[in-house]
């Protein structure tokens, strides 16, 4: 195993209990809780192949759903985000010829990173709530919970990234 594999495994083993034991119990107003599990997809190295990302995200999501008793909604949302991650990153960072081997989030400004997190959080929350409610009559509730949870998740993930990510530019 190389250093990337150890980092991925360490993040996997750290983020599951953080999400299940801490973040899932942070209920603001009874329904707002951060999805720090997005950090797994954000921190997964771009230079790794998508098959490894999808397999590890599936395992991560299914464990998260088992421990959270959420019926597979996190797995579906995280897999979708993992699948569309590269095109979204290329679009947000405005780099069609992105060099995956040299890519570092620290080489880019704060605004694109926040937009990326906001996008991932919105997609994740929207998929989770659509699958949770699965009824057109709850469109207002789905959108309201999606927007409020997206904002709070973005806030918490940005704090996590600022604490646990180096800011060295290369």
Secondary structure, 3 states (H helix, E strand, C coil): CCHHHHHHHHHHHHHHHHHHHHHHHCCECCCECCCCCHHHHHHCCCCCCHHHHHHHHHHHHHHHHHHHCCCCHHHHHHHHHHHHHHHHHHHHCCCCCCCCCCCCHHHCCHHHHHHHHHHHHHHHHHHHHHHHHCCHHHHHHHHHHHHHHHHHHHHHHHHHHHHHCCCCCC
